Amino acid sequence: MFKRKHTLAAVSAACVAGIATLAMHTTVYAADGCKFLLCIAGPWKSIPLCVPTVKEVFRDIAKGHGIPSCSMSGAGNSAANNWVNSEQACPVMYRYYGDYGYQGCRYPGQITVLVDGQPWSTVYWDMAGNTSTFWTDKARTALTSTPGSAPLDTTYDTDYATYQKAFTEYCNSLDYGYGYNNYNNYQTYSNGYYFNSADCPKKTGYWWGW
C-alpha cells in the first residue's frame, strides 16, 4: 500500500514537480500505475517503498503485460517500454558479440520516461530485475537539487566510463601494422568488449612517429 503521506515523502526526495502533482490528487492510496510512474522517474532503488512495485511491473512486462496506466499523470508525463531489438538501440557497453557479430543486449528492456513531454530518463532492465539508468541533464538537476535527496543510480555512468577507458587504451595500442594497413577493418575483443579500429580517432603524422 502506498499512502499519500508516503507518496509525498518519496516525491520530495526523488521526483519533479510535473509528476509530483499525481500524489496531490489522491486521497488515501495511489493507483499502482501512478506509484510506478512516480518511482521509475526517480531513484527508485534508494526508496524502499518503490522497489516492490517497480520489480512487480518488470515481471508483468516480461510476461507480456503492459505498463499500468495512471489517469492522473497529466499531459506529457509517461513511461513506455520497448525491447532492445537492434545493435544501435543497445548502449555500446552492454552489447554482446560472438562469431557472427552482434548477439544481443545485456539489458533487453528499455523504459523511456517523459516529464512534461520531454525526455527524462531511460531505464535499461533485464529479466532478473537488474537495471542501469541513463539520466538527462534536466533529470539530474531536478533529482539532486533537494537536500537529502535519494542518491541516483550511477550504474550507467560507471559502466560507460569503464568502457571508454578500455576503448581509449585499445586505440592507443594500435601500431603501424594494424593502425595503418588495417585501420578500417581491424576488430578485436578486450575485457568483454568489442572494438573496431575504424572507430578510433585517426593518428596523425608519419607512421614511424606513432
C-alpha positions as CSV (number, residue, x, y, z in Angstrom):
1,M,0.0,0.0,0.0
2,F,1.2,3.5,-0.8
3,K,-0.3,6.1,1.4
4,R,-0.5,9.7,0.4
5,K,2.0,10.9,3.0
6,H,4.5,8.2,1.9
7,T,4.0,9.2,-1.7
8,L,4.7,12.8,-0.9
9,A,7.7,11.9,1.2
10,A,9.2,9.9,-1.7
11,V,8.4,12.5,-4.2
12,S,10.1,15.3,-2.2
13,A,13.3,13.3,-2.4
14,A,13.0,11.7,-5.8
15,C,10.7,13.3,-8.3
16,V,9.9,16.6,-10.0
17,A,7.0,18.9,-9.8
18,G,5.5,17.8,-13.1
19,I,5.0,14.3,-11.8
20,A,4.7,15.1,-8.1
21,T,1.2,16.6,-8.8
22,L,0.0,13.0,-9.1
23,A,0.2,12.5,-5.4
24,M,-1.6,15.7,-4.6
25,H,-4.8,14.5,-6.3
26,T,-5.0,11.2,-4.3
27,T,-7.0,10.9,-1.1
28,V,-5.7,7.7,0.5
29,Y,-3.9,5.4,-1.9
30,A,-2.3,6.0,-5.3
31,A,-3.1,3.6,-8.1
32,D,-0.3,1.1,-8.9
33,G,0.3,2.8,-12.3
34,C,0.7,6.2,-10.7
35,K,3.0,4.8,-8.0
36,F,5.1,3.1,-10.7
37,L,5.4,6.3,-12.7
38,L,6.4,8.3,-9.6
39,C,9.0,5.7,-8.7
40,I,10.5,4.9,-12.2
41,A,11.0,8.7,-12.7
42,G,13.2,8.8,-9.6
43,P,16.0,6.9,-7.9
44,W,13.6,4.0,-7.0
45,K,16.4,1.7,-5.9
46,S,17.0,4.1,-3.0
47,I,13.4,4.3,-2.0
48,P,12.2,1.1,-0.2
49,L,8.5,1.8,-0.9
50,C,9.3,1.8,-4.6
51,V,11.3,-1.4,-5.0
52,P,8.5,-3.9,-4.8
53,T,6.2,-2.0,-7.2
54,V,8.9,-1.5,-9.9
55,K,10.1,-5.1,-9.8
56,E,6.5,-6.3,-10.0
57,V,6.0,-4.2,-13.1
58,F,9.2,-5.6,-14.6
59,R,7.8,-9.2,-14.0
60,D,4.5,-8.2,-15.6
61,I,6.1,-6.8,-18.7
62,A,8.3,-9.9,-19.0
63,K,5.0,-11.9,-19.1
64,G,3.6,-9.8,-21.9
65,H,1.7,-7.2,-20.0
66,G,2.0,-3.5,-20.5
67,I,3.0,-0.8,-18.0
68,P,0.0,0.0,-15.8
69,S,-1.7,3.3,-16.7
70,C,-2.2,6.3,-14.5
71,S,-5.2,8.5,-15.2
72,M,-3.7,11.3,-13.0
73,S,-0.3,11.5,-14.7
74,G,-1.1,14.8,-16.6
75,A,-0.1,15.7,-20.1
76,G,3.4,14.8,-21.1
77,N,4.2,12.5,-18.2
78,S,4.5,8.9,-19.2
79,A,6.6,5.7,-19.2
80,A,6.8,3.2,-22.1
81,N,8.7,0.0,-22.5
82,N,10.4,-1.1,-25.7
83,W,12.5,-4.2,-26.3
84,V,16.1,-3.6,-27.4
85,N,16.0,-5.4,-30.8
86,S,18.9,-3.9,-32.6
87,E,22.6,-3.2,-32.0
88,Q,22.1,0.6,-32.3
89,A,19.4,0.6,-29.6
90,C,21.7,-1.0,-27.0
91,P,24.2,1.1,-25.2
92,V,27.7,0.3,-26.5
93,M,29.0,-1.1,-23.2
94,Y,26.1,-3.5,-23.0
95,R,26.4,-5.2,-26.4
96,Y,27.2,-8.9,-26.7
97,Y,29.2,-10.1,-29.7
98,G,30.0,-13.5,-31.0
99,D,31.5,-15.2,-34.1
100,Y,28.6,-13.9,-36.2
101,G,28.6,-10.3,-34.9
102,Y,26.1,-8.7,-32.6
103,Q,24.3,-11.3,-30.4
104,G,22.1,-9.2,-28.1
105,C,22.0,-6.7,-25.3
106,R,22.7,-7.2,-21.6
107,Y,19.5,-5.3,-20.8
108,P,16.8,-6.3,-23.3
109,G,14.2,-4.0,-21.8
110,Q,14.2,-0.2,-22.2
111,I,11.7,2.0,-20.3
112,T,11.6,5.6,-21.6
113,V,10.3,8.2,-19.2
114,L,8.9,11.6,-20.3
115,V,8.2,14.5,-18.0
116,D,6.3,17.5,-19.4
117,G,6.7,15.9,-22.8
118,Q,10.5,16.0,-22.6
119,P,13.0,13.0,-22.3
120,W,13.7,12.4,-18.6
121,S,15.4,9.1,-18.3
122,T,15.9,5.7,-19.9
123,V,15.8,2.6,-17.7
124,Y,17.5,-0.4,-19.1
125,W,16.5,-3.6,-17.4
126,D,16.8,-7.4,-17.6
127,M,14.6,-10.3,-16.6
128,A,16.3,-10.6,-13.2
129,G,15.3,-7.0,-12.3
130,N,18.8,-5.5,-12.7
131,T,18.8,-2.0,-14.1
132,S,21.0,0.7,-15.5
133,T,19.5,4.2,-15.8
134,F,20.5,7.0,-18.2
135,W,19.5,10.4,-16.8
136,T,19.1,13.5,-18.8
137,D,20.7,16.7,-17.5
138,K,17.3,18.0,-16.6
139,A,16.5,14.9,-14.5
140,R,19.9,15.0,-12.8
141,T,19.5,18.6,-11.8
142,A,15.9,18.2,-10.5
143,L,16.6,15.0,-8.6
144,T,19.7,16.2,-6.9
145,S,18.8,19.8,-6.0
146,T,16.8,18.9,-2.9
147,P,18.8,18.4,0.3
148,G,18.6,14.8,1.5
149,S,17.5,13.6,-1.9
150,A,17.8,9.8,-2.5
151,P,21.0,9.1,-4.5
152,L,20.8,8.4,-8.2
153,D,21.7,5.1,-9.7
154,T,25.0,5.7,-11.3
155,T,25.4,2.2,-12.9
156,Y,25.1,3.6,-16.4
157,D,27.7,6.3,-15.8
158,T,30.2,3.9,-14.2
159,D,29.8,1.3,-16.9
160,Y,30.2,3.8,-19.7
161,A,33.3,5.3,-18.1
162,T,34.8,1.8,-17.8
163,Y,34.1,1.1,-21.5
164,Q,35.5,4.4,-22.6
165,K,38.7,3.7,-20.6
166,A,39.1,0.3,-22.3
167,F,38.4,1.8,-25.7
168,T,41.0,4.6,-25.3
169,E,43.6,2.0,-24.2
170,Y,42.7,-0.1,-27.3
171,C,43.1,2.8,-29.7
172,N,46.4,3.9,-28.1
173,S,47.7,0.4,-28.6
174,L,47.3,0.4,-32.4
175,D,50.6,0.2,-34.1
176,Y,51.8,0.5,-37.7
177,G,50.6,-2.9,-38.8
178,Y,47.1,-2.5,-37.5
179,G,46.8,1.2,-37.3
180,Y,48.0,1.9,-40.8
181,N,47.3,-1.0,-43.1
182,N,44.1,-2.2,-41.5
183,Y,42.8,0.9,-39.8
184,N,39.3,0.5,-41.2
185,N,38.7,-3.2,-40.5
186,Y,40.8,-4.4,-37.6
187,Q,38.4,-5.8,-34.9
188,T,39.1,-7.4,-31.6
189,Y,37.6,-8.3,-28.2
190,S,39.1,-7.0,-25.0
191,N,37.8,-7.2,-21.4
192,G,34.5,-8.4,-22.8
193,Y,34.2,-5.5,-25.2
194,Y,34.2,-5.4,-29.0
195,F,36.3,-2.8,-30.7
196,N,36.8,-1.7,-34.3
197,S,39.8,0.4,-35.2
198,A,37.7,2.4,-37.6
199,D,36.0,4.0,-34.6
200,C,39.3,5.2,-33.1
201,P,40.5,8.8,-33.7
202,K,42.9,8.7,-36.6
203,K,46.5,9.1,-35.7
204,T,48.3,11.9,-37.5
205,G,51.9,12.4,-38.6
206,Y,54.3,9.9,-40.1
207,W,53.6,6.3,-39.3
208,W,57.0,5.8,-37.8
209,G,56.3,8.6,-35.4
210,W,53.2,7.0,-33.9
